[in-house]
Amino acid sequence: QIQLVQSGGGPAQPGASLQISCAPSGRTFTFYTMGWFRQTPGNTREFVCAISKSNTTRYADSTKGRFTISRDNAKNAVFLQMNNLKSEDTAVYYCAADFRLQVGVRPEDYDHWGQGTQVTVSS
């Protein structure tokens, strides 16, 4: 398993913006798909968005229009720009990546994961 390193996130007020990023800790082949999931206590990991190497994107309905995923293939990095944050966006956000030729929306579609980053939206 390839370790993905996340950065960014933290506390934010409702309506604010945050960005989190993720990249592998060492050199590796370019992932086909990179994505983001989030998880709250007592719940399963929820799909947020994903992007393919050719920039095909998929978004969960709850984040469409507010969140934007992007990637830098040269750095094998993925970014999540979160705008107009809401309290229900509070969660631990996980970066995920995989080499399979699909833009998956299930945790089992991804073999490589980041360590998780807390995002807390509160006034």
MDTraj code that builds the backbone (N, CA, C; nanometers):
import mdtraj as md
import numpy as np

residues = "GLN ILE GLN LEU VAL GLN SER GLY GLY GLY PRO ALA GLN PRO GLY ALA SER LEU GLN ILE SER CYS ALA PRO SER GLY ARG THR PHE THR PHE TYR THR MET GLY TRP PHE ARG GLN THR PRO GLY ASN THR ARG GLU PHE VAL CYS ALA ILE SER LYS SER ASN THR THR ARG TYR ALA ASP SER THR LYS GLY ARG PHE THR ILE SER ARG ASP ASN ALA LYS ASN ALA VAL PHE LEU GLN MET ASN ASN LEU LYS SER GLU ASP THR ALA VAL TYR TYR CYS ALA ALA ASP PHE ARG LEU GLN VAL GLY VAL ARG PRO GLU ASP TYR ASP HIS TRP GLY GLN GLY THR GLN VAL THR VAL SER SER".split()
xyz = np.array([
    [0.0846, -0.1192, 0.0000],
    [0.0000, 0.0000, 0.0000],
    [0.0887, 0.1249, 0.0000],
    [0.0498, 0.2211, -0.0793],
    [0.1233, 0.3474, -0.0884],
    [0.0629, 0.4458, 0.0101],
    [0.1449, 0.5060, 0.0939],
    [0.0954, 0.6021, 0.1922],
    [0.0740, 0.7376, 0.1272],
    [-0.0441, 0.7921, 0.1480],
    [-0.0765, 0.9251, 0.0993],
    [-0.0697, 1.0214, 0.2169],
    [-0.0094, 1.1369, 0.1963],
    [0.0077, 1.2366, 0.3013],
    [-0.0837, 1.3550, 0.2745],
    [-0.1679, 1.3863, 0.3715],
    [-0.2635, 1.4956, 0.3593],
    [-0.2149, 1.6177, 0.4338],
    [-0.2611, 1.7352, 0.3872],
    [-0.2334, 1.8595, 0.4573],
    [-0.3510, 1.9543, 0.4378],
    [-0.3618, 2.0514, 0.5291],
    [-0.4707, 2.1476, 0.5229],
    [-0.5832, 2.1073, 0.6164],
    [-0.6998, 2.1677, 0.5945],
    [-0.8138, 2.1403, 0.6806],
    [-0.8081, 2.2205, 0.8085],
    [-0.8851, 2.1776, 0.9099],
    [-0.8881, 2.2470, 1.0376],
    [-1.0248, 2.3068, 1.0644],
    [-1.0326, 2.4075, 1.1525],
    [-1.1604, 2.4695, 1.1859],
    [-1.1981, 2.5775, 1.0849],
    [-1.3277, 2.5985, 1.0687],
    [-1.3772, 2.7031, 0.9789],
    [-1.5166, 2.7438, 1.0242],
    [-1.5541, 2.8646, 0.9918],
    [-1.6893, 2.9113, 1.0222],
    [-1.7822, 2.8772, 0.9058],
    [-1.9109, 2.8661, 0.9312],
    [-2.0058, 2.8438, 0.8215],
    [-1.9916, 2.9502, 0.7145],
    [-1.9915, 2.9064, 0.5886],
    [-1.9764, 2.9983, 0.4772],
    [-1.8333, 3.0220, 0.4337],
    [-1.7406, 2.9771, 0.5142],
    [-1.5986, 2.9967, 0.4832],
    [-1.5497, 2.8915, 0.3839],
    [-1.4211, 2.9038, 0.3482],
    [-1.3578, 2.8099, 0.2543],
    [-1.2351, 2.7463, 0.3174],
    [-1.2075, 2.6258, 0.2747],
    [-1.0869, 2.5548, 0.3166],
    [-1.0376, 2.4712, 0.1996],
    [-0.9071, 2.4431, 0.2013],
    [-0.8525, 2.3522, 0.1018],
    [-0.7710, 2.2455, 0.1720],
    [-0.7842, 2.1232, 0.1252],
    [-0.6988, 2.0151, 0.1708],
    [-0.6307, 1.9524, 0.0495],
    [-0.5128, 1.9005, 0.0721],
    [-0.4366, 1.8427, -0.0374],
    [-0.3788, 1.7090, 0.0035],
    [-0.3312, 1.6354, -0.0941],
    [-0.2844, 1.4991, -0.0692],
    [-0.1866, 1.4596, -0.1788],
    [-0.0816, 1.3907, -0.1398],
    [0.0151, 1.3391, -0.2365],
    [0.0857, 1.2193, -0.1744],
    [0.1358, 1.1289, -0.2543],
    [0.2080, 1.0141, -0.1985],
    [0.3384, 1.0569, -0.1323],
    [0.3823, 0.9799, -0.0341],
    [0.5021, 1.0162, 0.0409],
    [0.6300, 0.9938, -0.0385],
    [0.6246, 0.9124, -0.1432],
    [0.7412, 0.8891, -0.2257],
    [0.7019, 0.8848, -0.3728],
    [0.7990, 0.8544, -0.4568],
    [0.7701, 0.8483, -0.5998],
    [0.6907, 0.7228, -0.6308],
    [0.5914, 0.7369, -0.7181],
    [0.5121, 0.6228, -0.7590],
    [0.4525, 0.6522, -0.8950],
    [0.3964, 0.5500, -0.9576],
    [0.3292, 0.5713, -1.0841],
    [0.2077, 0.6618, -1.0621],
    [0.1652, 0.7302, -1.1677],
    [0.0503, 0.8190, -1.1579],
    [-0.0762, 0.7374, -1.1342],
    [-0.1471, 0.7722, -1.0292],
    [-0.2742, 0.7067, -1.0021],
    [-0.3738, 0.7373, -1.1122],
    [-0.4594, 0.6390, -1.1451],
    [-0.5656, 0.6676, -1.2418],
    [-0.6721, 0.7558, -1.1769],
    [-0.7135, 0.7190, -1.0580],
    [-0.8190, 0.7943, -0.9889],
    [-0.7705, 0.8387, -0.8516],
    [-0.8027, 0.9607, -0.8179],
    [-0.7790, 1.0121, -0.6830],
    [-0.9098, 1.0740, -0.6344],
    [-0.9373, 1.0567, -0.5069],
    [-1.0653, 1.1051, -0.4566],
    [-1.0621, 1.1394, -0.3100],
    [-1.1774, 1.1816, -0.2620],
    [-1.1946, 1.2188, -0.1223],
    [-1.3191, 1.1526, -0.0656],
    [-1.3048, 1.1043, 0.0548],
    [-1.4151, 1.0510, 0.1340],
    [-1.4168, 1.1258, 0.2664],
    [-1.5274, 1.1153, 0.3383],
    [-1.5328, 1.1738, 0.4720],
    [-1.6098, 1.0812, 0.5645],
    [-1.5812, 1.0966, 0.6923],
    [-1.6410, 1.0060, 0.7899],
    [-1.6667, 1.0800, 0.9199],
    [-1.7849, 1.0562, 0.9766],
    [-1.8204, 1.1092, 1.1077],
    [-1.8337, 0.9931, 1.2044],
    [-1.8214, 1.0192, 1.3339],
    [-1.8257, 0.9098, 1.4321],
    [-1.9523, 0.8256, 1.4199],
    [-1.9330, 0.6946, 1.4165],
    [-2.0438, 0.6021, 1.4112],
    [-2.1014, 0.5786, 1.2726],
    [-2.0425, 0.6431, 1.1727],
    [-2.0926, 0.6285, 1.0356],
    [-1.9862, 0.5692, 0.9438],
    [-2.0325, 0.5161, 0.8322],
    [-1.9389, 0.4620, 0.7343],
    [-1.8751, 0.5748, 0.6545],
    [-1.7664, 0.5427, 0.5882],
    [-1.6954, 0.6408, 0.5080],
    [-1.7821, 0.6787, 0.3872],
    [-1.7994, 0.8102, 0.3661],
    [-1.8909, 0.8627, 0.2642],
    [-1.8120, 0.9221, 0.1484],
    [-1.8545, 0.8909, 0.0268],
    [-1.7903, 0.9467, -0.0923],
    [-1.8162, 1.0967, -0.1008],
    [-1.7111, 1.1727, -0.1341],
    [-1.7235, 1.3170, -0.1526],
    [-1.7069, 1.3520, -0.3003],
    [-1.5953, 1.3138, -0.3576],
    [-1.5687, 1.3420, -0.4990],
    [-1.4463, 1.2651, -0.5431],
    [-1.4288, 1.2560, -0.6748],
    [-1.3130, 1.1867, -0.7298],
    [-1.2821, 1.2430, -0.8674],
    [-1.1580, 1.2199, -0.9107],
    [-1.1132, 1.2717, -1.0393],
    [-1.0186, 1.1712, -1.1040],
    [-1.0332, 1.1533, -1.2335],
    [-0.9462, 1.0616, -1.3061],
    [-0.8227, 1.1354, -1.3579],
    [-0.7311, 1.0590, -1.4125],
    [-0.6095, 1.1173, -1.4676],
    [-0.6406, 1.2115, -1.5836],
    [-0.7524, 1.1866, -1.6533],
    [-0.7940, 1.2716, -1.7644],
    [-0.8948, 1.3771, -1.7219],
    [-0.9065, 1.3971, -1.5893],
    [-0.9903, 1.5026, -1.5308],
    [-1.1403, 1.4784, -1.5411],
    [-1.1814, 1.3546, -1.5574],
    [-1.3225, 1.3216, -1.5398],
    [-1.3527, 1.3258, -1.3906],
    [-1.4598, 1.3959, -1.3535],
    [-1.4911, 1.4114, -1.2114],
    [-1.6272, 1.3512, -1.1772],
    [-1.6406, 1.3143, -1.0517],
    [-1.7684, 1.2714, -0.9951],
    [-1.7805, 1.3355, -0.8580],
    [-1.9016, 1.3806, -0.8264],
    [-1.9285, 1.4468, -0.6987],
    [-2.0508, 1.3848, -0.6320],
    [-2.0471, 1.3815, -0.5001],
    [-2.1666, 1.3490, -0.4246],
    [-2.2642, 1.4661, -0.4365],
    [-2.3933, 1.4374, -0.4351],
    [-2.4933, 1.5443, -0.4483],
    [-2.4783, 1.6492, -0.3382],
    [-2.4362, 1.6063, -0.2206],
    [-2.4287, 1.6977, -0.1068],
    [-2.3180, 1.8026, -0.1214],
    [-2.2227, 1.7773, -0.2108],
    [-2.1096, 1.8696, -0.2249],
    [-2.1035, 1.9367, -0.3621],
    [-2.1872, 1.8916, -0.4534],
    [-2.1842, 1.9461, -0.5888],
    [-2.2143, 2.0956, -0.5861],
    [-2.1300, 2.1723, -0.6552],
    [-2.1497, 2.3166, -0.6598],
    [-2.0763, 2.3916, -0.5500],
    [-2.0354, 2.3223, -0.4450],
    [-1.9620, 2.3879, -0.3362],
    [-1.8172, 2.3395, -0.3285],
    [-1.7946, 2.2140, -0.3595],
    [-1.6611, 2.1550, -0.3533],
    [-1.6068, 2.1366, -0.4941],
    [-1.4763, 2.1539, -0.5078],
    [-1.4105, 2.1329, -0.6362],
    [-1.2859, 2.0482, -0.6151],
    [-1.2769, 1.9417, -0.6923],
    [-1.1587, 1.8562, -0.6866],
    [-1.0713, 1.8864, -0.8076],
    [-0.9415, 1.8856, -0.7849],
    [-0.8461, 1.9059, -0.8937],
    [-0.7216, 1.8227, -0.8640],
    [-0.6378, 1.8076, -0.9660],
    [-0.5168, 1.7290, -0.9438],
    [-0.4017, 1.7810, -1.0267],
    [-0.2830, 1.7485, -0.9820],
    [-0.1587, 1.7808, -1.0518],
    [-0.0920, 1.6469, -1.0822],
    [-0.1054, 1.6009, -1.2047],
    [-0.0533, 1.4679, -1.2392],
    [0.0988, 1.4614, -1.2271],
    [0.1662, 1.5716, -1.2517],
    [0.3120, 1.5724, -1.2424],
    [0.3588, 1.5432, -1.0993],
    [0.2787, 1.5869, -1.0026],
    [0.3120, 1.5652, -0.8616],
    [0.2287, 1.4526, -0.8001],
    [0.1401, 1.3937, -0.8815],
    [0.0522, 1.2886, -0.8305],
    [-0.0262, 1.3391, -0.7091],
    [-0.0644, 1.4662, -0.7144],
    [-0.1325, 1.5302, -0.6013],
    [-0.2776, 1.5595, -0.6355],
    [-0.3602, 1.5614, -0.5325],
    [-0.5009, 1.5940, -0.5493],
    [-0.5386, 1.6989, -0.4454],
    [-0.6314, 1.7866, -0.4852],
    [-0.6709, 1.8979, -0.4007],
    [-0.8236, 1.9006, -0.3880],
    [-0.8705, 1.9415, -0.2722],
    [-1.0134, 1.9588, -0.2504],
    [-1.0367, 2.1003, -0.2005],
    [-1.0997, 2.1812, -0.2847],
    [-1.1375, 2.3168, -0.2463],
    [-1.2814, 2.3136, -0.1981],
    [-1.3014, 2.3521, -0.0734],
    [-1.4347, 2.3484, -0.0129],
    [-1.4810, 2.4899, 0.0129],
    [-1.5883, 2.5295, -0.0536],
    [-1.6444, 2.6637, -0.0381],
    [-1.7815, 2.6561, 0.0277],
    [-1.8227, 2.7687, 0.0839],
    [-1.9547, 2.7778, 0.1474],
    [-1.9769, 2.6594, 0.2419],
    [-1.8822, 2.6409, 0.3306],
    [-1.8884, 2.5269, 0.4217],
    [-2.0100, 2.5333, 0.5122],
    [-2.0636, 2.4158, 0.5422],
    [-2.1795, 2.4024, 0.6302],
    [-2.1413, 2.3143, 0.7492],
    [-2.2194, 2.3248, 0.8558],
    [-2.1884, 2.2449, 0.9750],
    [-2.1903, 2.0953, 0.9438],
    [-2.2750, 2.0561, 0.8502],
    [-2.2828, 1.9136, 0.8155],
    [-2.1627, 1.8641, 0.7349],
    [-2.0731, 1.9555, 0.6978],
    [-1.9484, 1.9145, 0.6329],
    [-1.8436, 1.8720, 0.7358],
    [-1.8724, 1.8933, 0.8624],
    [-1.7784, 1.8524, 0.9673],
    [-1.7563, 1.7023, 0.9629],
    [-1.6305, 1.6630, 0.9508],
    [-1.5958, 1.5214, 0.9390],
    [-1.4442, 1.5076, 0.9315],
    [-1.3979, 1.3849, 0.9365],
    [-1.2591, 1.3551, 0.9009],
    [-1.2583, 1.3234, 0.7525],
    [-1.1745, 1.3946, 0.6799],
    [-1.1662, 1.3786, 0.5351],
    [-1.0459, 1.2914, 0.5005],
    [-1.0692, 1.1929, 0.4142],
    [-0.9650, 1.0986, 0.3743],
    [-0.9391, 1.1091, 0.2246],
    [-0.8141, 1.1166, 0.1892],
    [-0.7713, 1.1091, 0.0505],
    [-0.7619, 0.9619, 0.0120],
    [-0.7975, 0.9305, -0.1125],
    [-0.7902, 0.7934, -0.1617],
    [-0.7375, 0.7940, -0.3041],
    [-0.6714, 0.6850, -0.3420],
    [-0.6158, 0.6769, -0.4768],
    [-0.6108, 0.5318, -0.5218],
    [-0.6163, 0.5134, -0.6522],
    [-0.6135, 0.3779, -0.7063],
    [-0.5635, 0.3794, -0.8495],
    [-0.5112, 0.2642, -0.8938],
    [-0.4607, 0.2521, -1.0295],
    [-0.5632, 0.1918, -1.1258],
    [-0.6732, 0.1367, -1.0732],
    [-0.7716, 0.0744, -1.1611],
    [-0.8407, 0.1792, -1.2481],
    [-0.8832, 0.1359, -1.3674],
    [-0.9386, 0.2278, -1.4673],
    [-1.0875, 0.2524, -1.4418],
    [-1.1164, 0.3174, -1.3303],
    [-1.2538, 0.3502, -1.2960],
    [-1.2521, 0.4686, -1.2009],
    [-1.3574, 0.5466, -1.2014],
    [-1.3720, 0.6556, -1.1052],
    [-1.4742, 0.6077, -1.0032],
    [-1.4264, 0.5372, -0.9042],
    [-1.5135, 0.4710, -0.8083],
    [-1.5717, 0.5646, -0.7043],
    [-1.6838, 0.5232, -0.6470],
    [-1.7497, 0.6004, -0.5414],
    [-1.7602, 0.5213, -0.4118],
    [-1.7035, 0.4023, -0.4093],
    [-1.7079, 0.3193, -0.2895],
    [-1.5683, 0.3099, -0.2290],
    [-1.5597, 0.3006, -0.0973],
    [-1.4267, 0.2854, -0.0355],
    [-1.3500, 0.1652, -0.0914],
    [-1.4196, 0.0575, -0.1232],
    [-1.3513, -0.0619, -0.1740],
    [-1.2962, -0.0442, -0.3164],
    [-1.3281, 0.0676, -0.3798],
    [-1.2723, 0.0984, -0.5120],
    [-1.1315, 0.1569, -0.5021],
    [-1.0829, 0.1768, -0.3792],
    [-0.9533, 0.2419, -0.3580],
    [-0.8641, 0.1574, -0.2678],
    [-0.7407, 0.1419, -0.3085],
    [-0.6449, 0.0623, -0.2311],
    [-0.5521, 0.1465, -0.1441],
    [-0.5409, 0.2767, -0.1724],
    [-0.4412, 0.3600, -0.1055],
    [-0.5108, 0.4776, -0.0392],
    [-0.4729, 0.5039, 0.0872],
    [-0.5438, 0.6021, 0.1678],
    [-0.4505, 0.6963, 0.2418],
    [-0.5003, 0.8162, 0.2668],
    [-0.4303, 0.9113, 0.3520],
    [-0.4649, 0.8886, 0.4975],
    [-0.4013, 0.9679, 0.5837],
    [-0.4155, 0.9488, 0.7277],
    [-0.5405, 1.0135, 0.7850],
    [-0.6073, 1.0966, 0.7070],
    [-0.7271, 1.1642, 0.7550],
    [-0.6962, 1.3033, 0.8068],
    [-0.7875, 1.3959, 0.7803],
    [-0.7732, 1.5351, 0.8237],
    [-0.9067, 1.5830, 0.8791],
    [-0.9036, 1.6376, 0.9987],
    [-1.0276, 1.6851, 1.0596],
    [-1.0661, 1.8205, 1.0001],
    [-1.1921, 1.8311, 0.9607],
    [-1.2520, 1.9587, 0.9192],
    [-1.3707, 1.9829, 1.0113],
    [-1.3685, 2.0942, 1.0808],
    [-1.4757, 2.1270, 1.1750],
    [-1.5355, 2.2611, 1.1374],
    [-1.6643, 2.2600, 1.1054],
    [-1.7339, 2.3826, 1.0656],
    [-1.8283, 2.4227, 1.1777],
    [-1.7975, 2.5349, 1.2395],
    [-1.8749, 2.5772, 1.3554],
    [-1.8606, 2.7281, 1.3744],
    [-1.9677, 2.7894, 1.4228],
    [-1.9602, 2.9322, 1.4526],
    [-1.9192, 2.9545, 1.5976],
])
top = md.Topology()
chain = top.add_chain()
for i, resn in enumerate(residues, 1):
    res = top.add_residue(resn, chain, resSeq=i)
    for name in ("N", "CA", "C"):
        top.add_atom(name, md.element.get_by_symbol(name[0]), res)
traj = md.Trajectory(xyz[None], top)
